[in-house]
């Protein structure tokens, strides 16, 4: 089990190649997860007008759950989901970010040497947080042949007496899979479920993202979300944890103490949160539509690229096409960089069978089209 001090922070060959090519011929980046670099900016007039009100009424009133008005807005958001998740402000804990929320939950649920189950294909953040908390991440499998859905038997096989939670990302990063039905293995395992649904508004093949707590109402479910993806506000950093009734009964008091220990969430963004929900929906809808259009573009362009196999995702804003033939992913990505396009290799996301590339549908549309042309051209020449 690696510790944080064991992590190798030296740049890998792909990063060294990226720096070299950025300083010379340049490249098109098809990996961006930063909406503010892709022309997606929450309406500044809404932020300016409502932030002005904050300065005239500003008081520091710390609450380990977060400001009541912000929590009421979050509760209302879940009441309007499909299906609705009934919650109230007492079961909501506002954090500085979703990453901080994960760290709080690892502190809440585990001791050093315990383990948490996570998908074998996943965003690398979990590795760093597990190392910080000196816990083990154990992989369960996502079944690529069935739309990257969770392999329930692998969940049970990975668990042991020191398993303290299961991590679920829905819509999943980077495969786009959405958990749309109960997973019987979760009921058999009977440990808390941590569900990251930061991409919930971004649906494609699926019509909606069901809150996991509505699928497993008798298990402790701790739901994570925030404003970075939903409102394209990664620079304003606000996240939250919603506990369903079993989770609140078992863990609420201790999570309140943990959040009170840091009180990291800033008051301005909490103050703005009701306005973001009230006035931000047209922006969210436009952003979702752009991502859907970009996914259409990727599917259309890559369908004419014989080296790749790509399937429509349930949701999210990434695509994870597979190459028909096995390749050295690192060498392949460096070769694509030299052709003027940056994608991520599958191994950035864990122990992924075969050869995969990650493409972000958040990319500015004209850049996306040009980047895909370069990608397909380079693959055809290889």
Residue pairs with C-beta under 8 A, 6 or more apart in sequence:
1 113
1 134
1 135
1 136
2 131
3 131
3 134
4 128
4 131
4 132
6 131
7 128
7 131
11 19
12 330
13 330
13 334
14 330
14 333
14 334
14 337
14 345
17 334
17 337
17 338
18 27
18 337
18 342
21 27
21 337
21 338
21 340
25 340
26 340
27 337
27 340
27 341
27 342
28 340
28 341
28 342
28 367
28 370
28 371
28 374
29 342
29 363
29 367
29 371
30 341
30 342
30 343
30 359
30 360
30 363
30 368
30 371
30 372
30 375
31 342
31 343
31 344
31 358
31 359
31 360
32 38
32 360
32 362
32 363
33 360
33 362
34 234
34 362
35 41
35 229
35 232
35 234
35 287
35 362
36 232
36 234
36 235
38 362
38 363
38 364
39 364
40 232
40 287
40 290
40 362
41 232
42 231
42 232
42 233
42 276
42 280
42 283
43 279
43 280
43 283
46 275
46 276
46 279
46 280
47 272
50 271
50 272
50 275
51 268
51 272
53 271
54 267
54 268
54 271
54 272
58 267
60 267
61 67
61 267
62 260
62 263
64 93
64 256
64 257
64 259
64 260
64 263
65 71
65 89
65 90
65 92
65 93
65 94
65 256
65 259
66 92
66 93
66 94
66 240
66 265
66 270
67 94
67 267
67 270
67 271
67 273
68 89
69 270
69 271
69 273
69 274
70 94
70 270
70 271
70 273
70 274
71 89
71 92
71 94
71 240
72 89
72 274
73 273
73 274
73 276
73 277
73 278
74 89
74 92
74 94
74 240
74 242
74 273
75 87
75 88
75 89
75 92
76 277
77 277
78 84
78 85
78 86
78 87
78 211
78 242
79 85
79 86
79 87
81 200
81 208
81 209
81 210
81 211
82 207
82 208
82 210
83 210
83 211
83 214
84 214
85 211
85 213
85 214
85 223
85 242
85 244
87 242
87 243
87 244
90 248
90 252
91 242
91 243
91 244
91 245
91 247
91 248
91 252
92 240
92 241
92 242
92 243
93 101
93 104
93 240
93 241
93 243
93 255
93 256
93 259
94 238
94 239
94 240
94 259
94 265
94 270
95 101
95 104
95 226
95 238
95 239
95 240
95 241
95 259
95 264
95 265
96 237
96 238
96 239
96 262
96 264
96 265
96 266
97 226
97 228
97 237
97 238
97 239
98 196
98 198
98 224
98 225
98 226
98 228
98 239
99 125
99 129
99 239
100 239
100 262
100 264
101 224
101 226
101 239
101 240
101 241
102 125
102 126
102 129
102 194
102 196
102 224
103 129
103 132
103 133
104 241
104 255
104 258
104 259
104 262
105 165
105 194
105 222
105 224
105 241
105 255
106 116
106 129
106 130
106 132
106 133
106 135
107 133
107 258
108 251
108 254
108 255
108 258
109 116
109 164
109 165
109 192
109 251
110 116
110 133
110 135
110 164
110 165
111 135
112 133
112 134
112 135
113 134
113 135
113 136
113 162
114 135
114 136
114 162
114 163
114 164
115 135
115 136
115 137
115 138
115 160
115 162
115 163
115 164
116 130
116 135
116 136
116 137
116 138
116 163
116 164
116 165
116 166
116 167
116 194
117 137
117 138
117 139
117 140
117 155
117 158
117 159
117 163
117 165
117 166
117 167
118 126
118 137
118 138
118 139
118 140
118 166
118 167
119 139
119 140
119 141
119 142
119 150
119 167
119 168
119 169
119 172
119 350
120 139
120 140
120 141
120 142
120 350
120 351
120 352
121 142
121 148
121 172
121 174
121 175
121 320
121 346
121 349
121 350
121 351
121 352
122 167
122 169
122 172
122 173
122 349
122 350
123 169
123 173
123 174
123 349
124 348
124 349
124 350
126 137
126 167
127 137
130 136
130 137
135 164
138 158
138 159
138 163
139 154
139 158
139 350
139 351
140 150
140 151
140 154
140 155
140 157
140 158
140 166
141 150
141 151
141 154
142 148
142 149
142 150
142 151
142 172
142 175
142 177
143 149
143 150
143 151
144 175
144 322
144 353
144 354
147 177
147 311
147 314
148 172
148 175
148 176
148 177
148 320
149 177
149 179
150 168
150 179
150 183
150 185
152 183
152 184
152 185
152 186
153 185
155 166
155 183
155 185
155 186
155 189
156 185
156 188
156 189
159 189
159 191
163 189
163 191
164 191
164 192
165 191
165 192
165 193
165 194
166 186
166 189
166 191
166 192
166 193
166 194
167 194
167 196
168 179
168 193
168 194
168 195
168 196
168 212
169 195
169 196
169 197
170 177
170 178
170 179
170 195
170 196
170 197
170 200
170 209
170 212
171 177
171 178
171 197
171 199
171 200
171 202
171 203
171 206
171 209
171 313
171 314
171 315
171 316
172 178
172 316
173 199
173 316
173 318
174 316
174 318
174 319
174 320
174 344
174 349
174 358
175 313
175 316
175 318
175 320
176 204
176 313
176 314
176 315
176 316
176 318
176 319
176 320
177 313
177 314
178 203
178 206
178 209
178 210
178 314
178 315
179 195
179 210
179 212
179 215
180 206
180 210
180 314
181 215
182 215
182 216
183 215
183 216
186 193
186 216
186 219
187 216
187 218
187 219
190 219
192 219
192 220
192 221
192 222
192 247
192 250
192 251
193 212
193 216
193 219
193 220
193 221
193 222
194 222
194 224
195 211
195 212
195 213
195 221
195 222
195 223
195 224
196 224
196 225
197 209
197 211
197 212
197 223
197 224
197 225
198 224
198 225
198 226
198 228
198 229
198 230
199 209
199 229
199 315
199 316
199 317
200 209
200 225
200 230
200 315
201 209
201 229
201 230
201 284
201 288
202 229
202 288
202 291
202 315
202 316
202 317
203 209
203 288
203 314
203 315
204 291
204 292
204 295
204 312
204 313
204 314
204 315
204 316
205 312
205 313
205 314
205 315
206 314
206 315
209 315
211 223
212 221
212 223
213 221
213 223
213 242
213 244
217 244
217 245
217 246
218 246
219 246
220 243
220 244
220 246
220 247
220 250
220 251
221 243
221 244
221 246
221 247
222 241
222 242
222 243
222 247
222 251
223 241
223 242
223 243
223 244
224 239
224 240
224 241
225 239
225 240
225 242
226 237
226 238
226 239
226 240
227 233
227 236
227 237
227 238
227 239
227 269
227 273
227 276
228 234
228 237
228 239
230 284
231 276
231 280
231 283
231 284
232 283
232 287
233 276
236 269
236 272
237 266
237 269
238 265
238 266
238 269
238 270
238 273
239 265
241 255
243 251
243 252
243 255
290 365
291 317
291 361
291 362
293 365
294 317
294 361
294 362
294 363
294 365
294 368
295 312
295 313
295 317
295 319
295 361
297 365
297 368
297 369
297 372
298 310
298 319
298 359
298 361
298 368
298 372
299 310
299 312
299 319
301 369
301 372
301 373
301 376
302 308
302 310
302 319
302 321
302 372
302 376
303 310
304 376
305 375
305 376
305 379
305 380
306 324
306 380
307 323
307 324
307 325
307 376
307 379
307 380
307 382
308 321
308 322
308 323
308 324
308 357
308 376
308 379
309 321
309 322
309 323
309 324
310 319
310 321
310 322
313 319
313 320
317 360
317 361
317 362
318 358
318 359
318 360
318 361
319 358
319 359
319 361
320 346
320 349
320 356
320 357
320 358
320 359
321 356
321 357
321 359
322 354
322 355
322 356
323 332
323 354
323 355
323 356
323 357
323 379
325 355
326 354
326 355
327 355
329 345
329 346
329 347
329 355
329 356
330 345
330 347
332 345
332 355
332 357
332 382
333 342
333 343
333 344
333 345
333 357
335 378
335 382
336 342
336 343
336 374
336 375
336 378
336 379
339 374
339 375
339 377
339 378
339 381
340 374
341 371
341 374
341 375
341 378
343 357
343 358
343 359
343 375
344 357
344 358
345 356
345 357
345 358
346 352
346 354
346 355
346 356
346 357
346 358
348 358
349 356
349 358
357 375
359 372
359 375
361 368
363 371
